[in-house]
Amino acid sequence: MLNIFRRTRHAAPAQAAVAAADPTAEQVLRRLEWTVIRRLDGLLQGDYRTLLRGTGMDLADLREYQHHDDVRHIDWNVTARQNVPHVRVFTEDREMAAWFLLDLSPSVDFGSGAQRMSQVSAEFVAVLARLLTRQGNRVGALLYGVGVDTVLPARAGRLHVLHLLHALQTRPVPTQTGSTKLHELLQSAAMAVRRRSSIFVVSDFISEPGWEKPLAQLARRHEVVAVRLLDPMALELPDLGLIPMRDAETGEQLLVDTADAEFRQRFARLATQREAQLRQSLARAGVDTLELSTDGDLVNTIVRFTDLRKRRSKLPAHLKVVA
């Protein structure tokens, strides 16, 4: 993985030039700037602080330790003098790096309607990356197909957003099948992202077990948001009669009788159980969750998410984990 990181770092300027000359990436980004980002500018009135909360290192104040405070911020000298634990409070650093950990495994290339989850993922990343780079922040990405195959170092500017979008659009269609190992993506990020950053894990979270612990470990060092990719058909099957279905992860194919009401009920029940288990796992990892559906509106989704984070930022420290 480190070899990929070094090679991508040196090749980035040339690749950015190629991306800038790519009319497809330019057209997509321009469309998103007009149809999505302009609407967000009006709705959020330029307040994008909740998308990327900084953690600068300029000491602003000292206060008594509260439950759920980061123990790494305890000032032991003051604590010893006062006989009461105190923590350092730092000013916010507006110029942080944001990293996108992108699950591009075969299961993400699915959509029961006009959009695939991979398209929703690419548009979300392009919009957020452009919003953040406009404020002088840097964005980077790790791309996972069968494994982590591409690392794009964190940089600022519209040209870099085009580079990222170009990399997503020109990826070859996966030819290998196999189950997703999301823990590999999370562990690679832990090695590649050294400085504290905001990290967006964009995935459908259909993966082999074992990703929960690396996600929790990543959240202890960074500010992590789990961006769940959803499609309505993953929750409830419509009555379409006898249809062929293929497991994108394993390649296995079978015929399914969706006209069977009992089968549809059993499918919905299992989907509900998986939803509950996944939400519990994300909550235990201590990450915020944003859900992106193929039939949803990207603007409304981002606005709801920023509203949630604003409300949480105003809660007392001992209630934030519960919220």
C-alpha positions in Angstrom: 0.0 0.0 0.0 2.8 2.4 0.8 4.2 1.9 -2.7 0.9 2.9 -4.2 0.9 6.0 -2.0 4.4 7.1 -3.1 3.7 6.5 -6.8 0.4 8.4 -6.7 2.0 11.3 -4.9 4.6 11.8 -7.6 2.2 11.3 -10.4 -0.6 13.6 -9.1 0.3 16.8 -11.0 0.3 15.0 -14.3 -2.9 13.2 -13.5 -4.5 16.5 -12.4 -3.7 18.0 -15.7 -5.3 15.0 -17.5 -8.4 15.3 -15.2 -8.7 19.0 -16.0 -8.7 18.2 -19.7 -11.4 15.5 -19.3 -14.6 17.0 -20.5 -16.7 14.4 -18.7 -15.4 15.2 -15.3 -15.6 18.9 -16.0 -19.2 18.6 -17.2 -20.3 16.5 -14.2 -18.6 18.9 -11.7 -20.1 22.0 -13.4 -23.6 20.4 -13.4 -23.2 19.6 -9.6 -22.0 23.2 -8.9 -25.1 24.6 -10.6 -27.7 22.0 -9.4 -26.5 21.0 -6.0 -23.9 23.3 -4.6 -25.8 26.5 -5.4 -28.8 25.1 -3.6 -26.7 24.2 -0.6 -25.2 27.7 -0.6 -28.7 29.1 -0.2 -30.0 26.7 2.3 -26.9 26.6 4.5 -26.0 30.2 3.9 -22.3 29.4 3.6 -22.1 27.7 7.0 -20.1 24.5 6.3 -18.3 24.3 9.6 -20.5 21.3 10.7 -19.2 19.3 7.7 -15.6 19.5 8.9 -15.0 20.3 12.5 -11.5 21.3 13.1 -9.1 20.4 16.0 -6.5 23.0 16.0 -3.5 23.0 18.4 -3.8 26.6 19.7 -4.6 26.6 23.4 -7.7 28.6 24.1 -8.7 27.7 27.7 -8.6 25.2 30.6 -11.7 23.7 32.2 -12.6 20.9 34.5 -12.7 17.4 33.0 -16.1 16.1 32.0 -17.3 12.6 31.2 -16.4 11.6 27.6 -13.7 14.3 27.3 -10.6 13.1 25.4 -8.1 12.0 28.1 -5.2 13.0 25.8 -6.2 16.7 26.5 -5.8 16.4 30.3 -3.3 19.0 31.6 -1.5 17.0 34.3 0.3 20.0 35.8 -2.9 21.9 36.5 -4.6 18.7 37.6 -1.9 18.2 40.2 -2.1 21.8 41.5 -5.9 21.9 41.7 -6.4 18.2 42.7 -9.2 18.2 40.1 -8.7 16.9 36.5 -8.5 19.7 34.0 -8.4 19.5 30.2 -7.0 21.9 27.6 -9.5 23.5 25.2 -8.1 24.2 21.7 -9.2 26.7 19.1 -10.8 25.3 16.0 -8.5 24.8 13.0 -10.6 25.6 9.9 -8.0 24.2 7.5 -8.2 20.5 8.1 -7.9 17.6 5.7 -10.8 15.4 4.8 -10.4 11.9 3.5 -12.9 9.8 1.6 -12.6 6.0 2.0 -14.5 4.8 -1.0 -15.8 1.3 -1.2 -16.0 0.6 -5.0 -16.6 -3.2 -4.7 -19.0 -4.8 -7.2 -22.0 -4.7 -4.8 -21.9 -0.9 -4.9 -22.5 -0.9 -8.6 -26.2 -1.6 -8.2 -29.3 0.4 -8.5 -33.0 -0.6 -8.9 -33.9 2.8 -10.4 -32.4 5.6 -12.5 -29.2 5.8 -10.3 -26.7 3.3 -9.1 -25.1 3.5 -5.7 -21.7 4.1 -7.3 -23.1 7.2 -9.1 -24.6 8.5 -5.9 -21.3 7.9 -4.1 -19.3 9.8 -6.8 -21.6 12.8 -6.8 -21.6 13.0 -3.0 -17.8 12.9 -2.9 -17.5 15.5 -5.7 -20.0 17.9 -3.9 -18.4 17.6 -0.5 -14.9 17.8 -1.9 -15.7 21.0 -3.8 -17.4 22.6 -0.8 -14.4 21.8 1.4 -11.7 22.9 -1.0 -13.5 26.2 -1.6 -12.8 27.0 2.1 -9.1 26.2 1.7 -9.4 22.6 3.1 -7.5 19.7 1.6 -9.2 16.4 0.5 -7.7 13.0 -0.2 -9.1 9.5 -1.0 -8.4 5.8 -0.7 -10.2 3.7 -3.4 -11.1 0.1 -2.7 -12.0 -2.4 -5.4 -10.9 -5.9 -4.7 -8.3 -4.3 -2.4 -7.0 -0.8 -1.8 -5.6 0.0 -5.2 -5.4 3.8 -5.3 -4.4 6.5 -2.8 -4.9 10.2 -3.7 -3.0 12.5 -1.3 -4.9 15.3 0.3 -4.7 18.5 -1.7 -6.8 21.7 -2.2 -8.3 23.3 -5.2 -10.9 22.7 -7.9 -8.3 21.0 -10.1 -7.8 18.3 -7.4 -11.5 17.7 -7.2 -11.5 17.1 -11.0 -8.6 14.7 -10.5 -10.6 12.8 -7.9 -13.8 12.7 -10.1 -11.7 11.6 -13.1 -10.2 8.7 -11.1 -13.7 7.6 -10.1 -15.1 7.8 -13.7 -12.3 6.1 -15.4 -12.0 3.1 -13.1 -12.2 -0.2 -15.0 -15.2 -2.5 -14.3 -14.2 -5.1 -11.7 -13.5 -8.5 -13.3 -12.7 -10.4 -10.1 -15.4 -11.5 -7.7 -15.1 -12.1 -4.0 -16.5 -10.8 -0.7 -15.6 -7.2 0.3 -13.1 -6.9 3.1 -13.9 -3.5 4.5 -11.4 -3.9 7.3 -8.6 -3.7 4.7 -9.7 -0.3 3.6 -10.0 1.0 7.2 -6.6 -0.5 8.2 -5.0 1.1 5.1 -6.4 4.5 6.1 -5.0 4.1 9.6 -1.5 3.8 8.1 -1.9 6.4 5.3 -3.7 9.2 7.3 -1.2 10.2 10.0 -2.5 13.7 11.0 -5.9 14.0 12.7 -8.5 14.5 9.9 -12.2 14.2 9.1 -12.8 10.8 7.4 -15.9 9.8 5.4 -16.3 6.1 4.9 -18.6 5.7 1.9 -19.8 2.1 1.6 -22.9 -0.1 1.5 -21.2 -2.0 4.4 -21.9 -5.3 2.8 -18.6 -6.9 3.9 -17.0 -9.8 5.7 -17.1 -9.5 9.5 -14.3 -7.8 11.3 -14.6 -4.1 10.2 -16.2 -2.9 13.4 -13.0 -2.8 15.5 -10.8 -1.0 12.9 -13.6 1.5 12.4 -13.8 2.2 16.2 -10.0 2.5 16.3 -10.1 5.0 13.4 -12.8 7.0 15.2 -10.6 7.3 18.3 -8.0 9.2 16.3 -10.0 11.0 13.7 -13.5 12.4 13.2 -15.3 9.7 11.3 -18.6 9.7 9.4 -20.1 6.5 8.0 -21.8 7.3 4.7 -24.2 4.4 4.0 -25.2 3.7 0.4 -28.7 2.4 0.1 -31.1 1.2 -2.5 -34.8 0.7 -1.8 -34.8 -2.9 -3.2 -32.2 -3.9 -0.5 -34.9 -3.3 2.1 -38.1 -4.5 0.4 -38.6 -6.6 -2.8 -41.4 -5.6 -5.1 -43.6 -8.1 -6.9 -41.9 -8.6 -10.2 -42.6 -12.3 -10.7 -39.8 -14.8 -11.4 -36.5 -12.8 -11.9 -32.9 -13.8 -12.1 -30.7 -12.3 -9.4 -26.9 -12.3 -9.2 -24.7 -11.8 -6.1 -22.3 -9.1 -7.2 -19.7 -10.2 -4.5 -19.6 -13.9 -5.3 -21.0 -14.1 -8.9 -23.6 -16.7 -7.8 -26.9 -16.6 -9.8 -30.3 -17.9 -8.9 -34.0 -17.5 -9.9 -36.2 -15.7 -7.3 -40.0 -15.8 -7.3 -40.8 -12.3 -6.0 -44.5 -13.1 -6.5 -44.3 -15.3 -3.4 -45.7 -13.0 -0.6 -44.1 -15.2 2.0 -40.7 -15.0 0.4 -41.0 -11.2 0.3 -42.0 -11.0 3.9 -39.1 -13.2 4.9 -36.7 -11.0 2.8 -38.1 -7.8 4.5 -37.7 -9.4 8.0 -34.1 -10.4 7.4 -33.3 -6.9 5.9 -34.8 -5.3 9.0 -32.7 -7.4 11.2 -29.5 -6.6 9.2 -30.4 -2.8 9.4 -30.7 -3.0 13.2 -27.4 -4.9 13.6 -25.6 -2.5 11.3 -26.9 0.6 13.1 -25.9 -0.9 16.4 -22.4 -1.6 15.1 -21.9 1.9 13.8 -23.2 3.4 17.1 -20.8 1.2 19.1 -18.0 2.4 16.9 -18.8 6.0 17.9 -19.3 7.5 14.4 -21.9 9.7 12.9 -24.0 8.1 10.2 -25.3 9.7 6.9 -27.5 7.6 4.7 -27.5 8.1 0.9 -30.2 6.4 -1.1 -30.4 6.0 -4.8 -33.9 7.5 -4.7 -33.1 10.3 -2.4 -32.2 14.0 -2.9 -28.6 14.8 -2.3 -29.2 18.4 -1.2 -31.9 17.4 1.4 -29.7 14.6 2.7 -26.7 16.9 3.3 -28.9 19.6 4.9 -30.5 17.1 7.3 -27.0 15.8 8.2 -25.6 19.3 8.9 -28.7 20.1 11.0 -28.2 17.0 13.1 -24.5 17.9 13.7 -25.5 21.4 14.7 -27.9 20.1 17.3 -25.4 17.6 18.6 -22.7 20.2 18.9 -25.0 22.1 21.3 -25.6 19.1 23.6 -23.7 18.7 26.9 -20.7 16.4 26.6 -22.3 13.5 28.6 -25.2 13.3 26.1 -23.3 13.5 22.8 -22.5 9.8 22.6 -26.1 8.8 23.2 -27.6 11.2 20.6 
